[in-house]
Amino acid sequence: MIKNKTGVWGETYASRYLRDNGYKILGANYVCRFGEIDLVAEKGGTVCFVEVKTRNEKTEIRPMEAVDEGKKGRLEMAAKSFLSRAKMIASTRFDVCEVYVDNNDALVGINYIENAF
């Protein structure tokens, strides 16, 4: 499992999941001085900042556990930057998409956590 390639697959699977569940993708891999937001999506008037964590199906640690307090703070600042640049005023939330893949990066499952923090 090559980390960078696996991460790209995870974001692809997460984007597909969001679209299939009625979300509109507003952006991907938004980068600013505070960090990166994997996906920005909207559904029902709420802008969702989505952190995608991709792991092998045999992992013993939940991907969500990799989103520590420092990461949360950087995501919150990056979200403010995104909204400011887009000149948007909207209801927001932070979600985590746990993507599980096999050794060939084929999708095994997705656990989508709304309002993760």
Backbone bond lengths (Angstrom), bond angles and torsions (degrees), N, CA, C in turn:
res aa  C-N    CA-C-N  psi(-1)  N-CA   C-N-CA  omega(-1)  CA-C   N-CA-C  phi
1 M - - - 1.449 - - 1.533 108.25 -
2 I 1.312 116.87 114.51 1.453 121.84 178.73 1.522 107.56 -91.28
3 K 1.323 116.38 122.97 1.463 121.82 -169.99 1.523 113.25 -55.59
4 N 1.328 119.00 -52.96 1.459 121.00 -175.29 1.525 111.02 -62.95
5 K 1.315 117.19 -46.36 1.464 121.12 179.41 1.527 110.17 -62.80
6 T 1.304 116.66 -40.54 1.460 121.01 179.48 1.525 110.58 -63.90
7 G 1.316 117.48 -41.01 1.459 121.37 177.74 1.517 112.33 -61.98
8 V 1.331 116.39 -40.24 1.468 120.47 178.06 1.521 109.92 -64.17
9 W 1.334 116.94 -42.76 1.472 119.90 177.15 1.529 109.85 -62.05
10 G 1.315 117.00 -42.67 1.455 120.53 -179.94 1.514 111.92 -59.13
11 E 1.331 116.77 -44.16 1.461 119.95 178.84 1.525 111.40 -66.71
12 T 1.318 116.85 -35.17 1.468 120.43 176.54 1.525 110.34 -64.20
13 Y 1.328 116.58 -46.57 1.470 120.32 178.42 1.525 111.09 -63.48
14 A 1.331 117.18 -39.88 1.462 121.01 179.80 1.526 110.70 -65.14
15 S 1.324 117.74 -42.66 1.470 121.22 177.44 1.521 111.15 -59.72
16 R 1.312 115.66 -44.49 1.468 120.15 179.23 1.529 110.36 -62.77
17 Y 1.317 116.32 -42.62 1.463 120.77 178.60 1.524 110.55 -59.47
18 L 1.324 116.10 -46.75 1.463 120.05 -179.39 1.530 110.96 -61.34
19 R 1.313 117.59 -48.98 1.468 120.52 179.43 1.524 111.08 -60.01
20 D 1.321 116.84 -42.67 1.475 120.83 179.90 1.521 112.44 -64.72
21 N 1.335 116.19 -20.34 1.470 120.72 -178.73 1.525 112.59 -108.24
22 G 1.328 116.52 24.05 1.450 121.34 170.81 1.509 117.48 86.83
23 Y 1.324 118.28 10.68 1.453 121.50 177.85 1.527 110.05 -89.15
24 K 1.315 115.95 149.95 1.460 122.39 171.83 1.527 106.60 -104.61
25 I 1.314 117.14 126.26 1.466 121.16 179.25 1.533 108.50 -79.45
26 L 1.314 116.51 120.61 1.467 122.36 179.49 1.517 112.47 -95.58
27 G 1.323 116.43 -24.07 1.454 119.86 -178.97 1.517 111.49 -173.29
28 A 1.312 114.32 160.43 1.466 120.63 177.54 1.520 108.49 -141.33
29 N 1.315 115.35 141.57 1.465 122.48 177.85 1.526 111.81 53.85
30 Y 1.319 114.96 48.12 1.465 120.49 176.76 1.525 108.35 -72.11
31 V 1.328 115.93 123.24 1.463 121.16 -177.00 1.525 109.33 -118.96
32 C 1.315 115.21 134.11 1.460 121.93 173.67 1.527 107.20 -143.88
33 R 1.302 117.12 -175.68 1.464 119.34 -176.17 1.521 113.47 -66.51
34 F 1.325 117.31 -15.71 1.464 120.39 -178.91 1.528 112.93 -89.44
35 G 1.335 116.32 -18.45 1.455 120.14 -178.89 1.510 111.30 146.07
36 E 1.317 115.61 -155.88 1.462 121.71 -176.34 1.524 110.39 -126.69
37 I 1.324 114.66 142.94 1.456 121.43 171.96 1.514 105.96 -110.73
38 D 1.328 116.58 124.16 1.467 120.07 -176.83 1.518 111.82 -63.21
39 L 1.323 117.01 -53.91 1.469 121.32 -178.90 1.519 110.28 -139.10
40 V 1.324 115.03 143.63 1.454 121.70 171.71 1.517 105.76 -121.94
41 A 1.324 115.51 124.27 1.464 119.99 -176.94 1.523 109.04 -134.17
42 E 1.329 114.98 163.45 1.463 120.23 179.22 1.522 109.32 -134.43
43 K 1.323 113.96 139.57 1.458 120.29 175.42 1.522 107.83 -152.81
44 G 1.306 115.76 128.47 1.454 120.41 176.78 1.514 114.14 60.00
45 G 1.332 117.39 31.36 1.448 121.03 179.27 1.516 115.19 83.87
46 T 1.313 117.89 0.06 1.467 122.19 178.90 1.526 109.24 -105.00
47 V 1.322 115.58 129.32 1.458 120.66 175.79 1.526 107.37 -89.37
48 C 1.323 115.69 126.56 1.466 122.23 -176.22 1.527 109.57 -111.77
49 F 1.311 115.57 124.02 1.452 121.75 175.46 1.522 106.09 -97.62
50 V 1.329 115.36 116.05 1.463 121.01 -169.20 1.524 110.99 -111.31
51 E 1.315 115.56 121.47 1.460 122.49 172.55 1.524 106.76 -95.09
52 V 1.324 116.35 121.88 1.462 121.63 -178.87 1.523 108.43 -100.80
53 K 1.316 115.95 126.21 1.459 121.87 177.49 1.525 107.75 -122.49
54 T 1.315 116.01 118.36 1.460 121.77 -176.32 1.522 109.33 -110.77
55 R 1.316 115.19 131.38 1.467 120.93 -179.63 1.521 109.54 -140.18
56 N 1.326 114.06 159.44 1.457 120.50 174.18 1.520 109.20 -66.33
57 E 1.309 116.25 146.47 1.465 121.63 -177.43 1.528 113.20 -58.54
58 K 1.312 117.60 -20.92 1.465 120.43 -176.85 1.526 112.94 -94.41
59 T 1.320 116.90 7.42 1.458 119.83 -179.14 1.524 110.64 -62.30
60 E 1.301 115.40 145.51 1.462 119.75 178.78 1.525 111.75 -97.26
61 I 1.318 116.44 -11.46 1.457 121.45 -178.86 1.524 108.83 -111.12
62 R 1.316 116.23 131.26 1.464 119.92 178.92 1.528 109.85 -64.15
63 P 1.319 117.46 137.53 1.461 120.60 178.23 1.527 113.19 -56.06
64 M 1.332 117.21 -34.37 1.468 121.88 179.59 1.530 111.75 -56.11
65 E 1.315 116.54 -29.68 1.458 120.80 -178.58 1.528 112.86 -65.89
66 A 1.339 116.97 -15.95 1.463 121.01 178.31 1.526 111.87 -80.52
67 V 1.326 117.20 -7.39 1.464 121.07 178.99 1.536 107.41 -93.68
68 D 1.328 114.95 87.90 1.462 120.36 -176.98 1.528 110.95 -86.12
69 E 1.315 116.30 -179.58 1.469 120.94 -177.40 1.526 112.29 -60.74
70 G 1.322 116.85 -38.43 1.464 120.21 178.20 1.513 111.75 -62.76
71 K 1.331 116.43 -44.25 1.460 121.68 178.68 1.524 110.56 -63.46
72 K 1.307 117.01 -41.88 1.469 120.82 178.70 1.522 110.78 -59.72
73 G 1.321 116.82 -44.54 1.460 120.99 179.77 1.521 111.92 -62.89
74 R 1.333 116.07 -42.46 1.468 119.58 178.82 1.525 110.88 -65.15
75 L 1.328 116.75 -39.51 1.467 120.20 178.09 1.526 111.46 -63.90
76 E 1.322 116.71 -40.92 1.463 120.08 179.63 1.528 110.89 -63.72
77 M 1.321 117.63 -41.61 1.461 120.76 178.27 1.530 111.13 -67.98
78 A 1.320 116.74 -40.89 1.467 120.49 178.08 1.531 110.50 -64.54
79 A 1.315 117.23 -36.70 1.468 121.08 178.12 1.527 110.47 -63.56
80 K 1.321 116.82 -42.30 1.472 120.41 176.79 1.519 110.45 -60.92
81 S 1.320 116.40 -40.51 1.457 121.15 177.95 1.531 110.75 -62.94
82 F 1.329 116.56 -45.23 1.467 120.99 179.50 1.524 110.82 -58.79
83 L 1.325 116.33 -49.24 1.460 120.89 -178.55 1.525 111.06 -62.41
84 S 1.313 117.04 -39.96 1.460 121.36 179.39 1.528 111.13 -64.67
85 R 1.330 116.08 -48.32 1.472 119.79 -179.90 1.526 111.82 -63.58
86 A 1.326 116.55 -36.08 1.471 121.13 -178.77 1.532 111.45 -83.97
87 K 1.344 115.98 -4.28 1.466 121.51 -177.25 1.535 111.02 52.81
88 M 1.319 114.07 48.95 1.466 121.41 -178.19 1.520 110.60 -110.85
89 I 1.306 114.83 140.62 1.459 121.69 168.69 1.517 104.37 -122.12
90 A 1.311 116.74 115.92 1.460 120.18 -174.41 1.513 110.69 -154.39
91 S 1.296 114.66 159.87 1.456 121.53 169.48 1.529 106.51 -69.56
92 T 1.325 117.26 138.18 1.466 119.97 -176.82 1.518 111.49 -130.66
93 R 1.311 114.50 162.67 1.457 121.01 170.92 1.527 108.19 -156.01
94 F 1.337 114.44 163.40 1.457 121.61 179.99 1.526 108.32 -115.68
95 D 1.317 115.26 122.01 1.458 122.34 -178.87 1.527 109.62 -116.27
96 V 1.316 115.44 157.52 1.462 121.42 172.77 1.522 107.57 -124.61
97 C 1.321 114.83 132.61 1.458 120.85 177.07 1.525 107.86 -110.82
98 E 1.324 115.22 109.89 1.467 120.73 177.14 1.530 107.42 -88.58
99 V 1.320 115.78 119.14 1.459 121.43 -179.11 1.523 108.13 -113.12
100 Y 1.325 115.75 128.09 1.462 121.71 179.07 1.522 109.14 -111.60
101 V 1.338 115.62 129.35 1.458 121.59 -179.74 1.524 109.88 -127.19
102 D 1.333 114.70 162.52 1.465 118.94 175.14 1.525 108.94 -90.14
103 N 1.310 117.45 -172.23 1.471 121.45 -176.87 1.519 113.76 -66.00
104 N 1.340 116.56 -15.57 1.465 121.01 178.36 1.528 111.77 -102.96
105 D 1.315 116.53 13.43 1.470 124.18 -178.88 1.520 113.26 65.71
106 A 1.316 117.55 20.01 1.469 120.54 173.77 1.529 108.15 -79.89
107 L 1.307 115.62 141.72 1.457 120.86 -177.93 1.527 111.71 -64.45
108 V 1.315 115.73 129.94 1.460 122.80 175.30 1.523 109.59 -105.36
109 G 1.342 116.66 -41.24 1.455 119.57 179.76 1.516 111.92 -175.16
110 I 1.330 114.61 162.80 1.459 122.06 178.02 1.516 108.61 -131.10
111 N 1.318 115.40 136.05 1.458 121.77 172.73 1.531 105.91 -121.14
112 Y 1.335 116.27 109.12 1.463 120.83 -177.52 1.514 109.76 -98.73
113 I 1.317 116.48 123.28 1.461 122.31 -175.63 1.527 109.13 -112.01
114 E 1.334 116.37 105.91 1.459 121.03 176.35 1.527 109.06 -78.33
115 N 1.330 115.58 148.57 1.471 120.88 -179.95 1.526 111.57 50.63
116 A 1.321 115.90 47.34 1.465 120.62 -176.10 1.524 112.17 -63.62
117 F 1.320 116.43 -28.91 1.472 121.06 177.54 1.502 109.92 -159.14
